[in-house]
Amino acid sequence: MQATVKKSIKPVTFTIKVVAKKVNENGTFSAFEVQSVSGSVKNSTFKVVAPPQAGGALYIKCETLDGLEIMQEGAVSNAPKAKLF
C-alpha cells in the first residue's frame, strides 16, 4: 500500500456545528453528531464524519479540489547532500 501524496494548499477555515451526546468524568465530550459544516472556500463536496469508534475524532474530506488553491511545491534538487559532521 502506497502513502497518499499531500499537497500544500492556501489555508482553509472550517466552521463545524456538532452536537455531543456523551461526556466522561474528565469532561471530554464524545458521540458527536455533525449538524453542519461551512468553509472559507467555495466547494460543495466537503463532508465531516465522526465515526463512533474514532474516540471523538472528526474527519473532514472533500471529493474534488474545486475552489482549493494548490501552492507551488519547492524545487527538487538532485545534487548530493553535503555531509555536515
Beta strands, then each sheet from edge to edge (+ up, - down):
strand 1: 14-23
strand 2: 29-39
strand 3: 46-49
strand 4: 59-62
sheet 1: 1+ 2-
sheet 2: 3+ 4-
end
